[in-house]
Amino acid sequence: MTGVQTCALPIYTAAHTATAGTATNGPSDVWDSGLIMAGSSFSHTFEAAGTFDYFCMVHPWMSGVVIIR
């Protein structure tokens, strides 16, 4: 990894969160966007390489993984 990496998550419909962790294990406290309204976005700066799970607290079936190398 070179420097810091920023990941931006645009929200197009409905309100969502981008919460580090998984729906099964809950939030990991690495980051939490809070409620992001439609038409807004959230960004987080990663300062270390790694694999980071995230999910939506409002819609817990919506999840993803950010991979920083």
N, C-alpha and C positions, 0 to 999 in steps of 0.2 A: 504494500500500500504506500502511496506517495501522498503525503499531506493528509488533509481531511476530505471526506466525501460527504456531499449533501444529497439527500433523497427527497424529492418533492412529490406529494400525493395530491393530485387535483380531485375534487369531489364534484361530480356532474349532476347527480340526482339524490334526493333525500339527504338527511343528516347522517353522518357516520363519525366514528372515531378511528384513529390509528393508534392502537395500544400495543406496546411490546408485550409478548407473551403468547399464550394460547388459550382458546376457549376452555379447554380441558383443565389446564393448570392455573389459569387466571393470569392477571397482569404480572409482569416481571419487574416492574418499576424502573426499567431502563429508559422508557419515554412513554408519554401519553399525550395525545393531541388535545384531549378534551373534545367536546362536541364541535364538529366541523359542519357548517351549514352548506347546502347546495350552492355552487358557484364560488366557493372558497377553496383554499388549499392549505396544506400543512407541510412544513419541511423540518427535517431533523438532520443535524450534522453528526456524522459518525467519525470518531477520532481514533478508532482501531479497526483492524480487519476482523471479520467474523461473519457468522450466520445468525441472523436476527429474525425470529418469528414475530408476526404481529397479527392482530385481529380487530374486528369492529365490536365494541361492547354493545352496541345497539342491535347489530345483526351478527351474532357470534359464529354463524356458518360462513361468514366472509372472512377469509384469512389469506395471508401471504408470507413470503420470506424475502428478506433483503440480504443479498450476499455481497460483502465488501471484501475485496482481495487486496 
